[in-house]
Amino acid sequence: MNTIFKIIVLLSCVFFLSSCEKYFGDKTNLDFIELPTQNYREVAYVPVQPILDQFVRPTDVLAGFDELIYVVDNGTEEIIALDQSGREVGRKSVPGVISVTQDRRLDLLAIGTKDTVLSGTPYKLTTIYRIDISTPLGYGLKFGRITNTITHPFYIKLSGFVTNDAAVSFNRIAVMGDNSYYVTRQGPVNSSTGVRTPDDAILLFDENDRYITPISITANDGRLFKDYFKKPYGITTYSKPPQITATNNRNFIFSSLDDNTVLKTQLITFIESEFGSQYTPAILPVGDTGEADGFLYSAYKFEQPKGITVTGDGTNYIFIADTEKDSIFQFTNTGFEGVNPPPASGETKFVKTSFGGTGIELNQFRQPMAVAHMQDILYVADAGNGRVLRFKLTLDIR
């Protein structure tokens, strides 16, 4: 009996609803809703606040093996140590300081000047300062003490100083995994011939500051060049923090400020075999716009590429600071400009992330002199604006 009753009720409900037109109202028209499309965020570097603007003229910035950030303020002739929040944790005066790096023993190697009097004439000679920051009084730049100096030209010449020697400059230092290091050096043009002297060079020192040799280059056709480098300035190796990633790879990337040089940044590879060892220019791809829109080896790509670094996180991205173009450029280790596209975007072409332009905005510069990279943060020494800027790639923002 209950079953018959339920059937009668159900049939009554169906009859009732079918007889009541639009009982639940009109069907909603969904045509006004735009179908979603997959839009990927613009891949770009965004500023990290606050700006570090307590400097006069910051000419170098370093991501240290001790995970501190070191800034060279040429305006005050000091090296300033910061933690990763930007808080100052120490400073050290070094005469005429323009650049700094750190070896894996955590010593700092700074380039500055040294007052010297020769034959009654005062000179400011370019000098490398070794600074020990692991002292009995404590660790840190505020405890730092200078333990060695290397002044041009006395590390190689004991006598025979000439006036042109005072015009020679050391510019940048790049440390390798075994604590030996390269130094870029520029010399003057000979006034009588108009030819640049052999003081244009990249020099090799061992871990104990002993001068070894200027680097000679073997071209791909086998020719040996002892004067390959023209006005070398910036230099970087692949030995970068954190310590666990430091490598004995002796390859380096250098920059040239010579107006007549077509490729102002080049990767030099070190090859060692049973027949000996040699330094050889790497050949990197250029021109395939199906891969990227820009290339490290494009002719006359840069004007004054003074700052160079390589990331130590395994990606081996290359960053270049061009003081003339007021811009920061990013490349892969194979020379393509940009970064990999966002995951699942369907794109295979590298996305250009180079940025800059002249000005005081957060993404503009005046004479950017150096770049550093640590834990996804890019640091730029914006010398002309007296500040250090920090940036993070949008793909890394959570």
C-alpha atoms as a printed R data frame, in Angstrom:
    type eleno elety resid chain resno       x      y       z
1   ATOM     1    CA   MET     A     1   0.000  0.000   0.000
2   ATOM     2    CA   ASN     A     2   2.870  2.395   0.837
3   ATOM     3    CA   THR     A     3   4.423  1.759  -2.551
4   ATOM     4    CA   ILE     A     4   1.227  2.685  -4.428
5   ATOM     5    CA   PHE     A     5   0.931  5.862  -2.375
6   ATOM     6    CA   LYS     A     6   4.525  6.943  -3.214
7   ATOM     7    CA   ILE     A     7   3.903  6.406  -6.928
8   ATOM     8    CA   ILE     A     8   0.747  8.527  -6.827
9   ATOM     9    CA   VAL     A     9   2.602 11.360  -5.032
10  ATOM    10    CA   LEU     A    10   5.495 11.272  -7.528
11  ATOM    11    CA   LEU     A    11   3.180 11.415 -10.537
12  ATOM    12    CA   SER     A    12   1.294 14.334  -8.955
13  ATOM    13    CA   CYS     A    13   4.555 16.280  -8.499
14  ATOM    14    CA   VAL     A    14   5.631 15.699 -12.101
15  ATOM    15    CA   PHE     A    15   2.162 16.843 -13.356
16  ATOM    16    CA   PHE     A    16   2.295 19.914 -11.115
17  ATOM    17    CA   LEU     A    17   5.761 21.025 -12.248
18  ATOM    18    CA   SER     A    18   5.055 20.449 -15.927
19  ATOM    19    CA   SER     A    19   1.932 22.555 -15.690
20  ATOM    20    CA   CYS     A    20   3.679 25.488 -14.051
21  ATOM    21    CA   GLU     A    21   5.596 27.274 -16.803
22  ATOM    22    CA   LYS     A    22   9.000 28.583 -15.696
23  ATOM    23    CA   TYR     A    23   8.460 27.393 -12.147
24  ATOM    24    CA   PHE     A    24  12.204 27.797 -11.455
25  ATOM    25    CA   GLY     A    25  12.461 31.033 -13.455
26  ATOM    26    CA   ASP     A    26  14.154 31.824 -16.793
27  ATOM    27    CA   LYS     A    27  17.288 29.959 -17.790
28  ATOM    28    CA   THR     A    28  20.253 32.200 -17.209
29  ATOM    29    CA   ASN     A    29  22.098 33.291 -20.359
30  ATOM    30    CA   LEU     A    30  25.817 32.724 -19.787
31  ATOM    31    CA   ASP     A    31  26.974 34.368 -23.008
32  ATOM    32    CA   PHE     A    32  28.226 37.440 -21.105
33  ATOM    33    CA   ILE     A    33  30.934 35.364 -19.386
34  ATOM    34    CA   GLU     A    34  34.224 35.385 -21.290
35  ATOM    35    CA   LEU     A    35  35.815 32.004 -21.515
36  ATOM    36    CA   PRO     A    36  39.075 32.003 -19.512
37  ATOM    37    CA   THR     A    37  42.363 32.062 -21.392
38  ATOM    38    CA   GLN     A    38  45.705 31.091 -19.877
39  ATOM    39    CA   ASN     A    39  47.695 34.305 -19.365
40  ATOM    40    CA   TYR     A    40  51.182 33.956 -17.922
41  ATOM    41    CA   ARG     A    41  52.558 36.750 -15.816
42  ATOM    42    CA   GLU     A    42  55.123 38.968 -17.450
43  ATOM    43    CA   VAL     A    43  58.565 37.544 -16.812
44  ATOM    44    CA   ALA     A    44  60.566 40.436 -15.406
45  ATOM    45    CA   TYR     A    45  62.669 41.626 -12.489
46  ATOM    46    CA   VAL     A    46  60.767 43.561  -9.847
47  ATOM    47    CA   PRO     A    47  62.371 45.821  -7.200
48  ATOM    48    CA   VAL     A    48  62.754 44.661  -3.621
49  ATOM    49    CA   GLN     A    49  62.248 47.431  -1.071
50  ATOM    50    CA   PRO     A    50  63.708 49.222   0.734
51  ATOM    51    CA   ILE     A    51  66.365 50.792  -1.475
52  ATOM    52    CA   LEU     A    52  69.844 50.660   0.046
53  ATOM    53    CA   ASP     A    53  70.720 54.310  -0.473
54  ATOM    54    CA   GLN     A    54  73.240 54.989   2.300
55  ATOM    55    CA   PHE     A    55  76.173 55.118  -0.114
56  ATOM    56    CA   VAL     A    56  77.995 57.921  -1.947
57  ATOM    57    CA   ARG     A    57  79.335 56.062  -4.995
58  ATOM    58    CA   PRO     A    58  79.027 52.270  -4.798
59  ATOM    59    CA   THR     A    59  81.340 50.811  -7.447
60  ATOM    60    CA   ASP     A    60  81.158 47.128  -6.558
61  ATOM    61    CA   VAL     A    61  78.826 44.675  -4.840
62  ATOM    62    CA   LEU     A    62  79.732 41.134  -3.825
63  ATOM    63    CA   ALA     A    63  77.775 38.089  -2.672
64  ATOM    64    CA   GLY     A    64  80.259 36.533  -0.265
65  ATOM    65    CA   PHE     A    65  81.023 32.908   0.551
66  ATOM    66    CA   ASP     A    66  80.060 33.816   4.134
67  ATOM    67    CA   GLU     A    67  76.583 34.717   2.785
68  ATOM    68    CA   LEU     A    68  77.054 38.406   3.540
69  ATOM    69    CA   ILE     A    69  76.791 41.197   0.981
70  ATOM    70    CA   TYR     A    70  79.813 43.475   0.559
71  ATOM    71    CA   VAL     A    71  79.526 46.920  -1.025
72  ATOM    72    CA   VAL     A    72  82.475 49.057  -2.098
73  ATOM    73    CA   ASP     A    73  81.770 52.767  -1.609
74  ATOM    74    CA   ASN     A    74  84.454 54.524  -3.619
75  ATOM    75    CA   GLY     A    75  83.023 57.853  -2.463
76  ATOM    76    CA   THR     A    76  83.998 57.169   1.157
77  ATOM    77    CA   GLU     A    77  86.819 54.688   0.360
78  ATOM    78    CA   GLU     A    78  85.197 51.952   2.451
79  ATOM    79    CA   ILE     A    79  83.978 48.391   2.179
80  ATOM    80    CA   ILE     A    80  80.619 47.928   3.921
81  ATOM    81    CA   ALA     A    81  79.280 44.509   4.983
82  ATOM    82    CA   LEU     A    82  75.512 43.916   5.020
83  ATOM    83    CA   ASP     A    83  73.405 40.968   6.021
84  ATOM    84    CA   GLN     A    84  70.786 39.789   3.542
85  ATOM    85    CA   SER     A    85  68.147 42.061   5.055
86  ATOM    86    CA   GLY     A    86  70.344 45.060   4.179
87  ATOM    87    CA   ARG     A    87  71.435 45.780   7.761
88  ATOM    88    CA   GLU     A    88  75.015 46.988   8.123
89  ATOM    89    CA   VAL     A    89  77.237 44.627  10.119
90  ATOM    90    CA   GLY     A    90  80.661 46.196   9.583
91  ATOM    91    CA   ARG     A    91  82.884 48.459   7.505
92  ATOM    92    CA   LYS     A    92  86.560 48.865   6.703
93  ATOM    93    CA   SER     A    93  88.515 51.769   5.187
94  ATOM    94    CA   VAL     A    94  90.772 50.943   2.230
95  ATOM    95    CA   PRO     A    95  92.547 53.757   0.337
96  ATOM    96    CA   GLY     A    96  91.025 54.373  -3.100
97  ATOM    97    CA   VAL     A    97  89.046 51.123  -3.007
98  ATOM    98    CA   ILE     A    98  87.083 50.321  -6.190
99  ATOM    99    CA   SER     A    99  86.318 46.594  -5.989
100 ATOM   100    CA   VAL     A   100  86.284 43.570  -3.696
101 ATOM   101    CA   THR     A   101  85.984 39.797  -3.859
102 ATOM   102    CA   GLN     A   102  86.256 36.947  -1.346
103 ATOM   103    CA   ASP     A   103  88.131 33.678  -1.479
104 ATOM   104    CA   ARG     A   104  86.950 30.396   0.035
105 ATOM   105    CA   ARG     A   105  89.035 30.992   3.171
106 ATOM   106    CA   LEU     A   106  86.790 34.064   3.632
107 ATOM   107    CA   ASP     A   107  89.629 36.551   3.145
108 ATOM   108    CA   LEU     A   108  88.670 39.662   1.197
109 ATOM   109    CA   LEU     A   109  90.724 40.812  -1.785
110 ATOM   110    CA   ALA     A   110  90.185 44.502  -2.486
111 ATOM   111    CA   ILE     A   111  91.638 46.754  -5.182
112 ATOM   112    CA   GLY     A   112  92.574 50.254  -4.084
113 ATOM   113    CA   THR     A   113  95.588 52.561  -4.193
114 ATOM   114    CA   LYS     A   114  98.716 53.088  -2.151
115 ATOM   115    CA   ASP     A   115 100.523 56.392  -1.655
116 ATOM   116    CA   THR     A   116 104.149 56.023  -2.728
117 ATOM   117    CA   VAL     A   117 106.954 58.581  -3.084
118 ATOM   118    CA   LEU     A   118 109.600 57.874  -5.725
119 ATOM   119    CA   SER     A   119 112.486 60.282  -6.373
120 ATOM   120    CA   GLY     A   120 110.609 62.921  -4.422
121 ATOM   121    CA   THR     A   121 107.436 62.563  -6.507
122 ATOM   122    CA   PRO     A   122 104.221 61.262  -4.886
123 ATOM   123    CA   TYR     A   123 102.186 58.607  -6.709
124 ATOM   124    CA   LYS     A   124  98.983 56.693  -6.057
125 ATOM   125    CA   LEU     A   125  99.776 53.216  -7.301
126 ATOM   126    CA   THR     A   126  97.159 50.550  -7.933
127 ATOM   127    CA   THR     A   127  97.251 47.927  -5.161
128 ATOM   128    CA   ILE     A   128  95.608 44.653  -4.132
129 ATOM   129    CA   TYR     A   129  94.825 44.456  -0.395
130 ATOM   130    CA   ARG     A   130  94.300 41.122   1.355
131 ATOM   131    CA   ILE     A   131  92.018 41.533   4.389
132 ATOM   132    CA   ASP     A   132  91.690 38.829   7.036
133 ATOM   133    CA   ILE     A   133  88.253 38.995   8.678
134 ATOM   134    CA   SER     A   134  88.668 35.845  10.816
135 ATOM   135    CA   THR     A   135  90.658 37.311  13.677
136 ATOM   136    CA   PRO     A   136  91.173 36.365  17.355
137 ATOM   137    CA   LEU     A   137  88.926 39.311  18.232
138 ATOM   138    CA   GLY     A   138  86.028 37.891  16.256
139 ATOM   139    CA   TYR     A   139  84.707 37.330  12.758
140 ATOM   140    CA   GLY     A   140  83.617 40.167  10.524
141 ATOM   141    CA   LEU     A   141  84.725 43.206   8.578
142 ATOM   142    CA   LYS     A   142  84.830 45.385  11.682
143 ATOM   143    CA   PHE     A   143  87.645 43.134  12.954
144 ATOM   144    CA   GLY     A   144  89.378 43.022   9.566
145 ATOM   145    CA   ARG     A   145  93.118 43.543   9.269
146 ATOM   146    CA   ILE     A   146  95.236 43.980   6.148
147 ATOM   147    CA   THR     A   147  97.733 41.112   5.940
148 ATOM   148    CA   ASN     A   148  99.293 41.695   2.512
149 ATOM   149    CA   THR     A   149  99.524 44.254  -0.279
150 ATOM   150    CA   ILE     A   150 100.502 43.827  -3.934
151 ATOM   151    CA   THR     A   151 101.415 47.138  -5.549
152 ATOM   152    CA   HIS     A   152 102.070 47.645  -9.245
153 ATOM   153    CA   PRO     A   153 104.753 47.240 -10.550
154 ATOM   154    CA   PHE     A   154 106.772 45.861  -7.646
155 ATOM   155    CA   TYR     A   155 105.371 42.342  -7.726
156 ATOM   156    CA   ILE     A   156 107.228 41.837 -11.009
157 ATOM   157    CA   LYS     A   157 109.806 44.620 -11.283
158 ATOM   158    CA   LEU     A   158 112.211 45.408  -8.485
159 ATOM   159    CA   SER     A   159 113.578 48.473 -10.233
160 ATOM   160    CA   GLY     A   160 113.131 50.522 -13.341
161 ATOM   161    CA   PHE     A   161 109.942 52.355 -12.352
162 ATOM   162    CA   VAL     A   162 108.747 54.722 -15.101
163 ATOM   163    CA   THR     A   163 106.017 57.360 -15.046
164 ATOM   164    CA   ASN     A   164 103.689 55.209 -17.151
165 ATOM   165    CA   ASP     A   165 103.650 52.621 -14.357
166 ATOM   166    CA   ALA     A   166 101.592 55.043 -12.275
167 ATOM   167    CA   ALA     A   167  98.899 55.001 -14.970
168 ATOM   168    CA   VAL     A   168  98.423 51.239 -14.780
169 ATOM   169    CA   SER     A   169  95.296 50.058 -12.961
170 ATOM   170    CA   PHE     A   170  94.053 46.823 -11.487
171 ATOM   171    CA   ASN     A   171  90.274 46.649 -11.938
172 ATOM   172    CA   ARG     A   172  88.593 43.414 -10.846
173 ATOM   173    CA   ILE     A   173  89.528 40.093  -9.230
174 ATOM   174    CA   ALA     A   174  87.892 36.680  -9.794
175 ATOM   175    CA   VAL     A   175  88.645 33.781  -7.428
176 ATOM   176    CA   MET     A   176  88.737 30.086  -8.329
177 ATOM   177    CA   GLY     A   177  87.841 27.094  -6.179
178 ATOM   178    CA   ASP     A   178  91.450 26.529  -5.089
179 ATOM   179    CA   ASN     A   179  91.757 30.217  -4.019
180 ATOM   180    CA   SER     A   180  94.045 31.173  -6.898
181 ATOM   181    CA   TYR     A   181  92.704 34.179  -8.768
182 ATOM   182    CA   TYR     A   182  92.682 36.302 -11.911
183 ATOM   183    CA   VAL     A   183  93.203 40.082 -11.970
184 ATOM   184    CA   THR     A   184  92.305 42.403 -14.860
185 ATOM   185    CA   ARG     A   185  94.902 45.063 -15.532
186 ATOM   186    CA   GLN     A   186  94.911 48.042 -17.886
187 ATOM   187    CA   GLY     A   187  97.928 50.017 -18.991
188 ATOM   188    CA   PRO     A   188  98.487 53.313 -20.792
189 ATOM   189    CA   VAL     A   189  98.940 54.021 -24.465
190 ATOM   190    CA   ASN     A   190 102.554 54.704 -25.440
191 ATOM   191    CA   SER     A   191 102.581 58.409 -26.293
192 ATOM   192    CA   SER     A   192 105.298 58.050 -28.927
193 ATOM   193    CA   THR     A   193 103.756 55.186 -30.903
194 ATOM   194    CA   GLY     A   194 100.053 55.394 -30.026
195 ATOM   195    CA   VAL     A   195 100.175 51.687 -29.230
196 ATOM   196    CA   ARG     A   196  98.899 50.241 -25.957
197 ATOM   197    CA   THR     A   197 101.614 48.605 -23.892
198 ATOM   198    CA   PRO     A   198 101.488 44.970 -22.686
199 ATOM   199    CA   ASP     A   199 100.106 46.255 -19.366
200 ATOM   200    CA   ASP     A   200  96.686 45.336 -20.794
201 ATOM   201    CA   ALA     A   201  96.429 41.812 -19.407
202 ATOM   202    CA   ILE     A   202  94.677 39.284 -17.214
203 ATOM   203    CA   LEU     A   203  97.099 38.082 -14.557
204 ATOM   204    CA   LEU     A   204  97.119 34.811 -12.638
205 ATOM   205    CA   PHE     A   205  98.061 34.675  -8.940
206 ATOM   206    CA   ASP     A   206  98.182 31.626  -6.688
207 ATOM   207    CA   GLU     A   207  96.336 31.296  -3.366
208 ATOM   208    CA   ASN     A   208  99.317 32.841  -1.530
209 ATOM   209    CA   ASP     A   209  99.350 36.005  -3.676
210 ATOM   210    CA   ARG     A   210 102.347 34.872  -5.704
211 ATOM   211    CA   TYR     A   211 102.288 36.233  -9.232
212 ATOM   212    CA   ILE     A   212 102.301 33.368 -11.768
213 ATOM   213    CA   THR     A   213 101.840 34.662 -15.306
214 ATOM   214    CA   PRO     A   214  99.808 36.829 -17.653
215 ATOM   215    CA   ILE     A   215  97.222 34.700 -19.457
216 ATOM   216    CA   SER     A   216  97.992 33.869 -23.071
217 ATOM   217    CA   ILE     A   217  95.213 32.793 -25.429
218 ATOM   218    CA   THR     A   218  95.352 30.011 -28.013
219 ATOM   219    CA   ALA     A   219  92.968 30.772 -30.863
220 ATOM   220    CA   ASN     A   220  90.862 28.057 -32.439
221 ATOM   221    CA   ASP     A   221  93.268 27.978 -35.380
222 ATOM   222    CA   GLY     A   222  96.180 27.243 -33.029
223 ATOM   223    CA   ARG     A   223  97.771 30.694 -32.984
224 ATOM   224    CA   LEU     A   224  99.075 31.931 -29.620
225 ATOM   225    CA   PHE     A   225  98.282 35.505 -28.501
226 ATOM   226    CA   LYS     A   226 100.197 37.044 -25.604
227 ATOM   227    CA   ASP     A   227  98.413 40.387 -26.060
228 ATOM   228    CA   TYR     A   228  94.862 39.093 -26.572
229 ATOM   229    CA   PHE     A   229  93.148 41.310 -23.970
230 ATOM   230    CA   LYS     A   230  92.359 44.929 -24.823
231 ATOM   231    CA   LYS     A   231  91.394 47.176 -21.898
232 ATOM   232    CA   PRO     A   232  90.045 44.275 -19.798
233 ATOM   233    CA   TYR     A   233  87.875 45.349 -16.880
234 ATOM   234    CA   GLY     A   234  85.234 42.976 -15.491
235 ATOM   235    CA   ILE     A   235  85.903 39.306 -14.811
236 ATOM   236    CA   THR     A   236  84.115 36.396 -13.159
237 ATOM   237    CA   THR     A   237  84.709 32.690 -12.628
238 ATOM   238    CA   TYR     A   238  82.149 29.988 -11.876
239 ATOM   239    CA   SER     A   239  83.237 29.635  -8.248
240 ATOM   240    CA   LYS     A   240  80.359 31.308  -6.411
241 ATOM   241    CA   PRO     A   241  78.578 30.969  -3.083
242 ATOM   242    CA   PRO     A   242  77.329 28.894  -1.452
243 ATOM   243    CA   GLN     A   243  80.555 27.056  -0.614
244 ATOM   244    CA   ILE     A   244  79.073 23.714  -1.594
245 ATOM   245    CA   THR     A   245  78.874 24.809  -5.244
246 ATOM   246    CA   ALA     A   246  82.419 26.180  -5.511
247 ATOM   247    CA   THR     A   247  84.276 24.551  -8.358
248 ATOM   248    CA   ASN     A   248  87.823 24.138  -9.609
249 ATOM   249    CA   ASN     A   249  86.627 25.090 -13.073
250 ATOM   250    CA   ARG     A   250  89.210 27.604 -14.345
251 ATOM   251    CA   ASN     A   251  87.016 29.071 -17.074
252 ATOM   252    CA   PHE     A   252  86.293 32.778 -16.849
253 ATOM   253    CA   ILE     A   253  84.251 35.507 -18.507
254 ATOM   254    CA   PHE     A   254  85.834 38.902 -19.008
255 ATOM   255    CA   SER     A   255  84.772 42.246 -20.412
256 ATOM   256    CA   SER     A   256  86.656 44.741 -22.555
257 ATOM   257    CA   LEU     A   257  86.200 48.521 -22.575
258 ATOM   258    CA   ASP     A   258  88.048 48.923 -25.866
259 ATOM   259    CA   ASP     A   259  85.956 50.910 -28.354
260 ATOM   260    CA   ASN     A   260  87.248 48.890 -31.294
261 ATOM   261    CA   THR     A   261  86.484 45.474 -29.820
262 ATOM   262    CA   VAL     A   262  83.505 43.780 -31.486
263 ATOM   263    CA   LEU     A   263  82.777 41.244 -28.730
264 ATOM   264    CA   LYS     A   264  83.184 43.102 -25.448
265 ATOM   265    CA   THR     A   265  82.379 40.075 -23.300
266 ATOM   266    CA   GLN     A   266  83.854 36.647 -23.922
267 ATOM   267    CA   LEU     A   267  83.952 33.251 -22.273
268 ATOM   268    CA   ILE     A   268  87.456 31.804 -22.032
269 ATOM   269    CA   THR     A   269  87.738 28.058 -21.427
270 ATOM   270    CA   PHE     A   270  90.676 26.303 -19.798
271 ATOM   271    CA   ILE     A   271  91.646 23.020 -21.448
272 ATOM   272    CA   GLU     A   272  94.065 20.617 -19.830
273 ATOM   273    CA   SER     A   273  95.326 17.475 -21.546
274 ATOM   274    CA   GLU     A   274  98.335 15.177 -21.736
275 ATOM   275    CA   PHE     A   275  99.831 17.616 -24.230
276 ATOM   276    CA   GLY     A   276  99.603 20.585 -21.855
277 ATOM   277    CA   SER     A   277  97.095 23.249 -20.911
278 ATOM   278    CA   GLN     A   278  95.749 26.269 -22.715
279 ATOM   279    CA   TYR     A   279  93.127 29.007 -22.592
280 ATOM   280    CA   THR     A   280  90.823 29.166 -25.613
281 ATOM   281    CA   PRO     A   281  87.930 31.488 -26.553
282 ATOM   282    CA   ALA     A   282  84.597 29.669 -26.468
283 ATOM   283    CA   ILE     A   283  82.376 29.836 -29.534
284 ATOM   284    CA   LEU     A   284  78.782 30.636 -28.555
285 ATOM   285    CA   PRO     A   285  75.714 30.665 -30.846
286 ATOM   286    CA   VAL     A   286  74.389 33.923 -32.239
287 ATOM   287    CA   GLY     A   287  71.583 34.949 -34.576
288 ATOM   288    CA   ASP     A   288  69.039 32.136 -34.186
289 ATOM   289    CA   THR     A   289  65.955 34.183 -33.290
290 ATOM   290    CA   GLY     A   290  63.969 30.987 -32.943
291 ATOM   291    CA   GLU     A   291  65.950 30.374 -29.765
292 ATOM   292    CA   ALA     A   292  66.202 33.909 -28.329
293 ATOM   293    CA   ASP     A   293  65.861 37.577 -29.213
294 ATOM   294    CA   GLY     A   294  69.377 38.500 -28.119
295 ATOM   295    CA   PHE     A   295  72.824 36.957 -27.749
296 ATOM   296    CA   LEU     A   296  75.910 37.495 -25.622
297 ATOM   297    CA   TYR     A   297  78.078 37.350 -28.738
298 ATOM   298    CA   SER     A   298  76.133 39.853 -30.844
299 ATOM   299    CA   ALA     A   299  78.526 42.358 -32.419
300 ATOM   300    CA   TYR     A   300  78.777 45.614 -30.439
301 ATOM   301    CA   LYS     A   301  76.132 44.403 -27.983
302 ATOM   302    CA   PHE     A   302  77.688 46.452 -25.156
303 ATOM   303    CA   GLU     A   303  79.269 49.861 -24.678
304 ATOM   304    CA   GLN     A   304  80.937 49.772 -21.234
305 ATOM   305    CA   PRO     A   305  80.302 46.342 -19.654
306 ATOM   306    CA   LYS     A   306  82.037 46.881 -16.321
307 ATOM   307    CA   GLY     A   307  80.144 44.472 -14.076
308 ATOM   308    CA   ILE     A   308  79.940 40.686 -14.610
309 ATOM   309    CA   THR     A   309  78.776 37.828 -12.438
310 ATOM   310    CA   VAL     A   310  77.558 34.245 -12.767
311 ATOM   311    CA   THR     A   311  74.879 32.700 -10.570
312 ATOM   312    CA   GLY     A   312  76.033 30.069  -8.084
313 ATOM   313    CA   ASP     A   313  72.744 28.164  -7.884
314 ATOM   314    CA   GLY     A   314  73.540 25.795 -10.737
315 ATOM   315    CA   THR     A   315  71.703 27.766 -13.418
316 ATOM   316    CA   ASN     A   316  74.948 29.561 -14.425
317 ATOM   317    CA   TYR     A   317  73.104 32.616 -15.690
318 ATOM   318    CA   ILE     A   318  75.415 35.461 -16.702
319 ATOM   319    CA   PHE     A   319  74.647 39.062 -15.682
320 ATOM   320    CA   ILE     A   320  76.284 42.103 -17.295
321 ATOM   321    CA   ALA     A   321  76.102 45.701 -16.020
322 ATOM   322    CA   ASP     A   322  76.687 48.244 -18.809
323 ATOM   323    CA   THR     A   323  77.516 51.681 -17.384
324 ATOM   324    CA   GLU     A   324  77.057 53.452 -20.722
325 ATOM   325    CA   LYS     A   325  73.675 51.909 -21.518
326 ATOM   326    CA   ASP     A   326  72.552 52.124 -17.866
327 ATOM   327    CA   SER     A   327  71.227 48.600 -18.197
328 ATOM   328    CA   ILE     A   328  71.478 45.074 -16.798
329 ATOM   329    CA   PHE     A   329  71.608 42.138 -19.223
330 ATOM   330    CA   GLN     A   330  70.965 38.468 -18.472
331 ATOM   331    CA   PHE     A   331  72.164 35.496 -20.522
332 ATOM   332    CA   THR     A   332  72.311 31.737 -20.271
333 ATOM   333    CA   ASN     A   333  75.708 30.090 -20.043
334 ATOM   334    CA   THR     A   334  75.362 29.265 -23.738
335 ATOM   335    CA   GLY     A   335  74.931 32.936 -24.627
336 ATOM   336    CA   PHE     A   336  71.178 33.247 -25.170
337 ATOM   337    CA   GLU     A   337  69.634 36.415 -23.721
338 ATOM   338    CA   GLY     A   338  66.895 35.776 -21.162
339 ATOM   339    CA   VAL     A   339  65.522 32.932 -19.059
340 ATOM   340    CA   ASN     A   340  63.527 29.799 -19.686
341 ATOM   341    CA   PRO     A   341  59.808 30.499 -20.259
342 ATOM   342    CA   PRO     A   342  57.269 29.763 -17.505
343 ATOM   343    CA   PRO     A   343  56.426 26.092 -16.939
344 ATOM   344    CA   ALA     A   344  53.480 24.784 -18.990
345 ATOM   345    CA   SER     A   345  53.485 27.927 -21.161
346 ATOM   346    CA   GLY     A   346  54.109 25.909 -24.271
347 ATOM   347    CA   GLU     A   347  56.917 28.296 -25.216
348 ATOM   348    CA   THR     A   348  60.440 27.161 -25.924
349 ATOM   349    CA   LYS     A   349  62.069 30.497 -26.763
350 ATOM   350    CA   PHE     A   350  64.030 32.255 -24.029
351 ATOM   351    CA   VAL     A   351  62.201 35.220 -22.485
352 ATOM   352    CA   LYS     A   352  64.251 38.421 -22.430
353 ATOM   353    CA   THR     A   353  64.683 39.794 -18.900
354 ATOM   354    CA   SER     A   354  67.319 42.488 -19.510
355 ATOM   355    CA   PHE     A   355  66.169 45.844 -18.196
356 ATOM   356    CA   GLY     A   356  67.179 49.379 -17.277
357 ATOM   357    CA   GLY     A   357  67.481 52.849 -18.766
358 ATOM   358    CA   THR     A   358  68.767 56.149 -17.458
359 ATOM   359    CA   GLY     A   359  66.972 57.617 -14.454
360 ATOM   360    CA   ILE     A   360  66.200 57.403 -10.762
361 ATOM   361    CA   GLU     A   361  63.187 55.094 -10.855
362 ATOM   362    CA   LEU     A   362  63.397 51.693  -9.175
363 ATOM   363    CA   ASN     A   363  64.177 49.941 -12.463
364 ATOM   364    CA   GLN     A   364  66.519 52.612 -13.839
365 ATOM   365    CA   PHE     A   365  70.192 53.332 -13.304
366 ATOM   366    CA   ARG     A   366  72.985 55.859 -13.640
367 ATOM   367    CA   GLN     A   367  76.280 54.096 -14.276
368 ATOM   368    CA   PRO     A   368  75.583 50.631 -12.839
369 ATOM   369    CA   MET     A   369  79.062 49.324 -12.037
370 ATOM   370    CA   ALA     A   370  78.532 45.819 -10.669
371 ATOM   371    CA   VAL     A   371  76.063 42.983 -10.148
372 ATOM   372    CA   ALA     A   372  75.850 40.153  -7.627
373 ATOM   373    CA   HIS     A   373  73.410 37.283  -7.104
374 ATOM   374    CA   MET     A   374  72.469 35.367  -3.973
375 ATOM   375    CA   GLN     A   375  69.427 33.241  -3.105
376 ATOM   376    CA   ASP     A   376  67.312 34.480  -6.015
377 ATOM   377    CA   ILE     A   377  68.079 38.155  -5.343
378 ATOM   378    CA   LEU     A   378  69.971 40.276  -7.886
379 ATOM   379    CA   TYR     A   379  72.028 43.152  -6.456
380 ATOM   380    CA   VAL     A   380  73.088 46.142  -8.577
381 ATOM   381    CA   ALA     A   381  75.644 48.785  -7.563
382 ATOM   382    CA   ASP     A   382  74.004 51.884  -9.041
383 ATOM   383    CA   ALA     A   383  77.049 54.157  -8.728
384 ATOM   384    CA   GLY     A   384  75.642 57.338 -10.248
385 ATOM   385    CA   ASN     A   385  72.567 57.277  -8.005
386 ATOM   386    CA   GLY     A   386  74.522 56.368  -4.849
387 ATOM   387    CA   ARG     A   387  72.518 53.239  -4.071
388 ATOM   388    CA   VAL     A   388  72.351 49.464  -4.248
389 ATOM   389    CA   LEU     A   389  69.150 48.079  -5.768
390 ATOM   390    CA   ARG     A   390  67.742 44.599  -5.248
391 ATOM   391    CA   PHE     A   391  65.541 42.676  -7.667
392 ATOM   392    CA   LYS     A   392  63.678 39.385  -7.818
393 ATOM   393    CA   LEU     A   393  62.496 37.572 -10.926
394 ATOM   394    CA   THR     A   394  58.686 37.331 -11.045
395 ATOM   395    CA   LEU     A   395  58.898 33.592 -11.696
396 ATOM   396    CA   ASP     A   396  60.530 33.236  -8.271
397 ATOM   397    CA   ILE     A   397  57.904 35.259  -6.376
398 ATOM   398    CA   ARG     A   398  55.581 33.127  -4.287
